[in-house]
């Protein structure tokens, strides 16, 4: 916002409003004494809870450019960054830019421009849940706050996966990734097609922007907007996680990123690479893998398709131990489903994502691993496949368990050769 310096100067001359906050910076010894950290946290969170805005540090509320000593710019930037991490929940990641602006005497003085976009989440700061009303921050009325949570978080009347992503543009979507969903018989424009696929929606200002689904399926790295939209995979040497800092027990670890279908296949390869395959020689030689890869594939597809992307700071976790595989997926079970009803019922938390995964073809080289031609079949048989094929291989049935109201855990027992069971 106000990317042109001339526009920023003109805006400062007009004074504070819904999109601009001005703050003088003062110091006491080696520390920033003004603005107070709680006050600045409130201002930045209020911008994020509204339509975004810019806070200029080094300009007072009379619109005079006072500047920040050049040697203290690092100190002030660290001060802002720490506030965004420690005093705002969930944390903010504004764009902090160093600029020079002219003072009344014409001298160019250093300032910091802190650019906050309207957020996908509702942020709490020391003053509570605040939003911007004109040039002031105000606590949100209960009904307003409830509507905002409906739009931005778990309560969702508007589906979260169809929310437009603030700051993202259609050019952030890779052409080859969104064009794979286009029918050759339909000559829609990019904008029309993306809207039909729920990969783009208009924001509050009428700008067409990628949705959550759009960035998850058609951007090369969704973490730019959803920092925890990846799979954290770790293979361990034994059967337990040892104390933090002891990495000798880790055989392999990888943060798996990219579009959701790429994440699923990369995670399948991680499991295949790190699982044991036993040679059984009772009736000629045959191989006994620890895990049925079709079941693993179904579990990973379900995880990326049905996880709750509105939970800030939560990621899918894949853990391989000597005797089991654990898959943690953020979010409670949707609607009125229970753990026991998972094999028999289906409910899509992210309908746009599941629809695109059903259209997404598995590369020929991976069909032998996955047992499928498409990423998802939408028939609701995935859980039953996971349970039946894993039990057929290992003799033990996988277990689903709900951890609190925020995470679903799947445990798949590893197969072992017959002599190891004796």
N, C-alpha and C positions, 0 to 999 in steps of 0.2 A: 504494500500500500504506500502511496506517495513515493514511488520509485525514483522519480525525477527530482533532483535537488531543488530546482526552481519551484516545482509544485509544493515541495515540503516547506520551503521558505514562505510561499504564499499562504499555505495552510496555517503556519505558526503565526503569521501576521493577523489572521482572522481570529485566532484564539481557540481554546479548547471546545470540543463538541463530542458527539457520540463516538468519533473515530480518532480523537487526538487527546493525549494527556502530556502535560509539560511538567518536568521535575528539576528543580535545582539540586545539585549535588554538593554536599559539604562533608568535611572530614574532621575527625578528632584523632590526632595522632596518626597511626597507621590504618585506622578503620574508617569506613563510611558511616557517618552519623546521620545523614539525611540524603534521600528519603528513608524513613523507618522501614525496615524489611517487611513488617506486617502490612503497612500501608501500600507498599509497592506490590506485594503479593495480591492484595485485594484488587488493585487496579488492573493487573495483568489477567487475573482470573475473570474479572468482570468483562473484559474484552473477549476472552475465549468463550464465555457463556452467551455473548451477544453475537455480533457479526464481525468481530475482529477489530483491530485498531492499532495505533502506533503510540508508543510512549517515548518521548525524546528526553534523555537525561543530559542536563547541561543547559537547559533553558527554563527560566522561572515562569511562574504563572502570570507575570506581567508581559510575557512574550520577549523578554530580553535574553539574548544569547550570552550566557556567562562562561560556558565552556567547562571542560574538565582538564586538569593538568595532564600533559601528554604522558608523563611518567607514571600516572595513576590510572590510565585507561585499563590496564590489565586487572588492577584491583577492582575497579567498578564492574567490569565485565564478569569477573568471577563472583562478585556479590550478586549480580542479577541471576546468573546461572544457578547459583546455590539456592536462591529463593525459589526459583522455578522447580527445583528438584525436591526441596525439603519443606516448603511452606504451602505448596499447592497440591491437592489430591484430586485426580491423578496428576502427575507432573506435567508441566508444559515444556515445549521445545520451540521457543520463539526464534526468529532470525535476528541476531544481534549484529548490527553494522556500525562501523566507525566512520564518521563523516566529519567534515569541517563546515561550519556555517559562519557567515559574517556577523560580527557584533555591530552595535550602533556606531562604533568608530571605524568600521570597515575591516577590522582585524579578523582573520580566519581562525576560529577557535574549534578545538576537537569536541565532539559530542558523541553520544551513543544513541542510535536509533533501535528501539526494540519493537519488532514487528510481530504481532500476534494475530493468527488467523482464527476465524470462528471454528470452534472445535466440534469433533464428533461426540465428545463426552461432556458431562456436566462436572464442572470443577469446583471444589470447595477450598476456600482460603481462610485465614484466621478470622475474618469477619463473617464467615458463613457462606451461603450460596448467593453471590452477587451478580448483577448485570449492569450494563451501562445504560443510563437514561440521560440523554443530552451530555453535558460535561461532568456529570456526577455518577458515582456508583451507588446502587440501591440494592437492599436485600430483596430477593424475589418473594412475592406473595405466594402463599401455599398453592393456590390454583395454577399460577404461572409456572412454578417449579414442577408441579405434577405434569403439566403439559410438556415441559422441556424434557423431563425424564421419559415420557412416552415417546418423544421423538428421537432421543439420543441414547437410551440405554435399554436395560433388560425388559422394562415394562412394555415398550414398543407397540403402539397401535400402527405406526408406520414401520414397515419391516426394516430392520437395521441393515440388511445386505443390499437394500435398494436406496440407502441414504446417499446423497451426493457428498463427495469428499472435498472439504474446503481446501483451496489452494491447488488442487489437481486440475489439469486441463486434458482435453481429448488427445493432445499430442503426447501426453505421458503414456498412452496406451500404444503398444507396439503393433504395427500394421499386421504382421504375420500372425499375431496372437488373437486379435479380434476378427480378422478376416476368415479364420478357419470355421467360424460359426455362421458365415454368410452362405445363403443358398445361391448357386450359380444362376438359377432361374429368376431370381428377384433382383431387380436393379435399384435397390434403395441407396440413398446417400449414406455416408458414414453416420451422420447425426441421427437419421431416421432408424437405421439398423441398430445402433447402440441403444437407442431408446426402447425399441421393441424387445431387445434382449435383456432389458433392465441393467445394462452396463453403463448407462448414462441417465441422469435426471437433471432437471433444472433446479438451481438453488433458490434461496429466498430473493435474490436479486435478479432472477431470470436467466442467469448464465448456465449453459449446459455443461455439466461436469461429470467425470467418471463417478460411478457409484462404488461402494465397497466391493460388490461383485466384479465390477469392471477392473479395479486395480488388483484384485486377487486372481483373476483369470487372464488378464491381458496386459499386465505390466511385468517387466523383467524382475523387479524386486519390490514386492508389496510392502516391505518393511519401511520404505520411505514414508508411508502414511500410517501403516499399522505395524509398529516396531516389533510386535510379538507374533506376527503372522508367519511363523516358521516352525519346523519340527526340530527339536533338540534331541539328538540321538546319541546314546552312550552304550557301549558294550563293556560289561564288567567281567573281571576274571573269576570271581566267586559267586556266592549266592546272596551277599549283602553289600550295602553301600558302606564303605569305611569312613572314618572321620574326615571331615573336610580338610583338604590340603594334601592328603595322601593320594597321589595320582598313579601310583605304581599298579593299583588294582584295575585301572582302566585299560582295556585292550584297544579301544577305538572310540572316537568321539567326533561328531560332526553337527554343525548347525545347517540344516537343509532348507534352502531358500528357493525362490522362484515362483512361477505360477503354480496353482494348487495341484494340477495334474503332474507337473514336474516334481513337486515335493513328494507326492505319493510314490512315484516310480523310483526316485532316488532313495527313499526310505526302504522300499522293497529291496533294492540292491544292497543297502547297508545291512539289512537282516540276512540276506543270502550270503553276503561276504563273511559275516561274523558268526553264523550258526555252525554247529558241528554237523557233519554228515558221516554216519557210521556205516561200515561195510558189514553186512550180514551174510554169512556163508552157509546157512543151514540147508538151503535148496538152491545150490548155485550161488552166485554173488548177486546181492541186491543192495541198493543204497537206502538208508533210513535217515532222512533229514530230521533235525529237531522240530521244525515247524512246517506246516503245510503252507506253501507260498500263496495259494489262492485265498486261504483264510486270512493270512497277513495282509494281502492286498485289500480284501474287503474291509478289514478293520481300519486300515489307514484311510481308505476312501471315506468311510463313515466318519472318521475323526475330523478330516478337513471339511467335509460337507455339513456336519451337524454341530460343530463346536460353536460356542458363543463368542463371536468376534467383538462384542461390545464390552467384554471384561478386560479392562486395561491391565497390562502387565502379565497376562496369562498366555502361555504357549502350550502347544502339544509336546508331550515328553514321551519319548520312546526309550525304554530301558531294557537291555538284554542281560540276563544273568545266566549262570551255568545251568539252572534248572527251570527257567521261566522267562517269558517276555511280558513286560508291563507296558501298557499304553494309556497315558493320562490325557484326557480331552477336556478342555475348559467348558464349564457350563453344566447346569442341572439338566435332567431329562425334560424335554419340552412337553407342554400341555399336561394331560392327566396320566401320562404313561408312568409305569414303574419299572424297576430293574427286571422283575419277573415277566413283565409283558413285552419286553423288547423283541423276543423272537416272533411275536404274534401280531404286533401292531407297528404302524409306521407313522411318523409325524416329522415333517420337514421344518426345522427352525429357519433354514435359509433356502427358500424355494427357488430363488433366482440362481443361486450357486448350484443346487442339485440339478436344475434344468440344464445348465451349461455342461456340467460334468457328464450328463447322459448323452450329450451331443459330442463329447470329446473322445476321439478315437485313441485307442492304445496303439503305439507304434508296433509294427510287425515283429520287431526283435524282442519285444517284451510280452507278446501274447502267450508264449509258452510259460512265462513266470506267473502271469496274472490269471490265465484261464479265461480271459474276457476280451471282446473286441472293442468295448467302450468302457469308460471309467466307471459308469454307474448304469444300472438297468431300470431303476425306479420301480421294481416289482416288490421291494421290501423283503427280499430273501437274504440279504447280506448277513444279518445276525445269525440266522439259522445255518448258513454256510460256515460261518466262523465256528459255531459250536459243534456242528456235526463233523466237519472235516478235521478239526483239531482233535476231537475225541477219538475219531477213527485212527488217527496217526499215533497218538500218545497213550490212548486208553484212559485219559482223564479229561473231564469236561472243563472248558474255560469258564471263568467266573467274572461277572460284571459286579461292580460295587460303586455306590454313590458316596463320594467323600464330601460330607457337609452338603451344601446346596450349590457348590461351585465347580465340581469336577467329577467326571465319570472315569472310573478305572476299569480296564479290561486286563485280566491276567490269563495268559495262555501257557499251560504247562508244556515243558519241552519233552519230546519223545526221547527215550533212552533204549539202548539195545537190550534184548531179553536177559542176558547174563548180568547186566547192571542192576536189574530189578530183584535178583535173587539174594 
